[in-house]
Amino acid sequence: MKHLKRYTKEYITSLTRKRSGETKLGECVQTLSSGISELKDSSAKFVLLGLPEDIGIRANLGRGGAHTAWQPALSNILNMQSNAFLKGDELLILGHVNFDDLMKESEHADVKGLRALTAEADERVFETIRVIVAAGKIPVVIGGGHNNSYGNIKGTAQGLLDCRKISEAKINVINSDAHTDFRAMEGRHSGNGFSYAFQEGFLNRYAVVGLHENYNSQNVLEELKKYPKQIQFSFFEDIFVREELSFKEAVRYATGFTKEGFCGIELDMDTVQNIPSSAKTSSGISANQARQYVTWCAKNTNAAYLHIAEAAPVLSHIKTDNKTGKLIAYLVTDFIKGFNSIK
C-alpha cells in the first residue's frame, strides 16, 4: 500500500470546524492509528477514500479538473452534524491514493502516454479497493475520472473473493451517467472503464440509468445490445423528455436487474445539471434526483461500494465552485443512510 496517503486523527481535526453545543462528523469519524492492518478490526462499516487525479479524463480527450473534487468533499463531510440520522463513528476516513508522480508526468504526455499512465493509476486503485473490501468494509470513493470504475470493480470483485463472500471474482454495477463509458478497448481512459471490466470478466451485469441519446455513438449502442442478459440501460429522453417512464421506474429496473449478487453504485457527476465536471451538462438530472438515485440504489441492492466520479470544482477555465463539495457530501451521507435503513 505504498501509494496510500493515510490520514491521521490530527489532520481530520484540523479540517473540522467545531462549535459549542454541536458535534460534527469530523469529531467522531474513525482513522487508522498505525497501519492498514487495523482496518479489519474497526467497527466502522464505510471507508472513505479519495482519488485526486484527472489523467484518465485527459486520456479520453476531456477537460481536466476532477483531481480537485476530493478535498472540498472531505471538508464538507467532516463538517456535517453527527446526530441520530448519521453518527460519525460509522465512517472511517482512510485517506487518498497518491497520484502525484503520475500527475506530474502527465503534464507533458501525449494521448498515448496519458493512456499508459491511466493503466498505472488503475493498479493503485485496484490494490487499495481490494484491501478495503477484503477487510469486510464498503468503500465510499470520491474523485477522479470514470476510468477509476475499472479499479473499483476489479478491486471489489477480488476483495470479495479474498474474504470468501463470492466464489468467482465478478460483481454487478449500476451507473447513472450520460455516457456508457463502454468505448473500445483502445488503451485505458475514462470512457472505457466498464468495457475493460466487462471483457476481463470482473463486471457481470451492468445497468445504466439516463443515457443521453446525443452523446452515445451508434457503435457503442450496438455493442451494448449484444449482451441483453448482462447489460440493461435507459435513456434520459425517455424519462424526462418523452416521459415514457418515470425516473423512479428507471432506477427500479436497474436495481431489479442487478439485485442478484453484490453491486457497485456509480454516479458520474456529468449527468447532474449544471455541476462543474469534465463534461458539464445544461440538461441533466437535478441534485435532488441524484440524491434519490444514490438512496434508492443503496436500499435496493446488495451495495458493495459507492463511487462519485468526474466532479471538477476547479476546472481549468473557471473559478472554484464551492457547492460541488457540499453536494458530494450529501450524496455520501444519503448512501450510508440508505444502506443502513434496510440492513
N, C-alpha and C positions, 0 to 999 in steps of 0.2 A: 504493500500500500504506500509506496514511496511518493506517489503523486497526489496523495490526500493531504490537504491542509486542514488539520483538525483544530476546532475552535475550543478555547478554554472558557471556563466559567467567568473569568475576569473579563475576557473580551466581550462576552454576551452582556455582562453587566454594564460595560461601557456604552453599549448601544441602547440600553433600556432607560427610558425616562421615568423615573419613579415619582410617585405623587402620594401625599399623605391621604390615608383612607381608601386607597385603591391598591390592587395587586395586579401587576402586568404579567403577561405570559413569560416575558424575559426573566422575571424574578423566580419563576418556578420550573422552567424547562430544564431538562437534564443535559449534561455533557459527559464526555469521557475524560476521566482524570489522568489515566496513564496510557491507555492504548486501545486498539480496536478489539482486542480480546475481551474487553469488558462488555461489549455490545450485547452479547447473548444473555448476560445476567441483568441487563437493565429492565425495569418494569415498563418503560415506555414502549408502546406498540409502533409508533410512527417515527421515522428518522428523516430529518430534513437535510437535503444535500443540494448544493449549488453547482451549476455548470456554466461558469463565466467564459464562454467562447462564442465566436461567430464565424469560425473558419468554414464550417460546412455550408453555411448560407452563402458566403462569398464563392465557395466552390460550385455552387448552384447558380452563379451569376446574380445573386441577390444583394441587397443592401446590408452592410454591417450594422452592428449596434446591439445584437442580442446578448453580448457579454455584459451589458450594463443592467440586466434585469435583477440579478441575484441580490445585490446589496440593498437596494431600496425595498425589495420584497421582504428580506430578512428583517430590516429595521421596522417595517410596518407590522410584521407578525409579532415581533417581540414586544411591541407597544400596544397590542390589543389587551383587553381585560381577561384575566383569569377568573372565571366565575362558574356558576352552576351549569352553563351551557358547554363550556370547554375549559378544562383545567390544564395548566401549563405542564404538569408533570407527565402528561400523556405523550409529550413530544420531546424527542432528543435532537439537539442541534449538532450534527456531526461536523459540518464544515463544507469545504468546496474542493472539487477536483482541480488541481493546479495545471493550467494550460499555458502558463506564462511563456515557457520556451517555445511552444508551438505557435502561440500568437505572435511572438517576436519574429519567428522565422516566416510566418505567413505574410508579413508586411511587404515582402519583396518577391513573393511566389506567384507564378502564373497559375492558370486553372489546373493544369496537370499537377503542379506542386501542391496546390491547395487540397486537391482530392487525396493525395498521398498523406498529407498532414491530417486530414479528416480520419483516415484509416488509423493513424496513430492515436488520435483522440478517442476513437471507438474502443480501443483496448483499455484505456484508462477508465472510461465509463463502465465498461463491461466488468472489469475486475472489482470495482468499487460496489456496484449494484449487486454483484454475485455474493460478496461478503455480507452485505446488509441483509439480503433475503435469506441466505443460509443460516443467519443468526435468528431467524424467525420474525423479522421485522418487515414493515411495509415502507418502502422508500417514497418520500414525497420530494420530487425533483423539480428544481426551478432553474430555468435559464437555458441558454444555448439554442442552437438551431434544432430543427426537427430531425437532423442527422442523428441526434442522440437517442431517438426512438430505437435504433438498432441496438445500441449498447444496453438500453433499458430492457428490451425484450430478451435478448440473449442472456444478459446477466440475471434477470429474474427467472427465466426458464432453468438455467443451470443451477442457480441458488436453490430453487425449489427441489430440483433433483438431488442436490447435495444433502439437503435435510430430509430427504425421502418423503416429501409431500406429493410428488408425482413420480411416475415410473419412466417417463420419457421427457426430454428437455424441450417442451413446447407449451406455449400459452396462447390464449386469445387476447385480442386488443380491440377496444373501441376508441375511435378518434373523431373528434369534432374539428372539421377542417374544411377550408375552401378548396383544398387540393388533395389528391390521393396520396402524394409522396410515394408513388408506386412507379416511378420512372425507370428507364432502362438501367441495367447494372453496368454503368459506363465508368466506374470509379466512384468512390464514396462522396456523397454530398447530401444536403438537406432534403433533396427531392426523391431519394430512393432508399431511405432507411427501412421502410416496410417491405419493399420488394426484395431487398437483400435478406431480411429476416425471414421472409416467406420462402424464398428459394432455398435457403440454408436449413429450413425445417424448424426454426425456433418459433415462428408465428403460425399458429394452427388456423384459427378463424379470425377474420378481420372485418370489422364493421365501421363504416364511415358515415357520419351524420352531417348533412348540409353541404355537400359538394356544390361548387359554383359551376354552372354549365359553361360559362365563358372562359374558364381557366383550367380546363382539363382536356388534354389532346384526345383526339379520336383513337389514336394508337393505345393510349393508356386505358381508355374506357373499354376498348375491345379486349385488352389483356385482362381486365377485371372480370369481364363476362365469361371468360374461360373457366372460372372456378366458382360456379354458383353455390356449391356446397360449403365453400370456405370463405367467400367474400360477399358481403352484403353492403349496400350503400343507398343513401337517399340524397335528393338534390334540394338545395336551398330554394330554388324557384318553385318546386312542387309544394314546399312547406309555406313559404312566405309570400310568393307572388301569385301563383295559381290557387293556393290554399286547397290542394288536393288531399293533404293530411296535415295534422297539427304537429307542432314541434314535440310535444309530449309523446305522440304516437311514434314519431320517427325515432326518438330515443328508446321508447319501449321495444320497438322492433329490433334495435341494435342490442339492447340488453338481453332480449329473448334469444337472439341469435348466438350470443356468447356466454350464456348462463352456465353451460356445462364446462366446468373446469375453472382454473384461475384466469383472471382477466386484468390486463393493464388498461389504465384510463389515460388517454392522451388528449390534450387540448392545445391546439395551435392558436395563438392569440391573433393570427392573421384573420381569423374568422369572426372576431369581435369588432363591431363597428367603431371606427374612429379611434382605435387603440394603436399607439406607435408600435410598429413591428416591421419585419423585413419586407412585408407586402401589405401595408396598411390598406384597409378597405373602407369605402364610404357606404357600402351596403353589406350588412352582416347581422349576426345575432347581437342582441343587446348584452350589456354587462349582467343584467338580472337573469337573462336566459342562459348565459354561460354558467352562472351560479346554480341554476336549476339543473343544467346538464351534469355538472360535477356531483351534485347531491343525488340525483336520480341514479346515476351510474354507481356511486358508492353504495346506495341502498339495495340495488337490484342485480348486482353481480358479486362474484367472489373476488373482490378487488385485490390485486396484488401490488399495484403501485399507482401513483399519480405523477404525470409529467406535464408541466406547463411550459410550453416552448414558444420561441420566436418573439416574445415581447422585447421591445427595444426602447426603453425610456429615454436613452440618449442615442438618437440616430445621428448619422454623420452630418446631416444637413439642418438639424433643428435643435432647439434648446431642450433641456431636460423636462420630461413630463412627469410630475410628481404623483399624479393619480394612478399611474400604472402599478406601482408597487403596492398601493392600497388595494386595488382590485385583485392582484395576485394573492394578497393576504386573505381577503375574503374567500377566494376560491380554495385555498389550503384549508381554512377552518371549516368551510362547507363540506369538503371531502371527509374530514375527520368526523364531523358531526353526523353526516350521512352514514358513514361506515358504522359508527357507534350505535346508531339508532336501531339497528336490527341484529347486532352481534351480541 
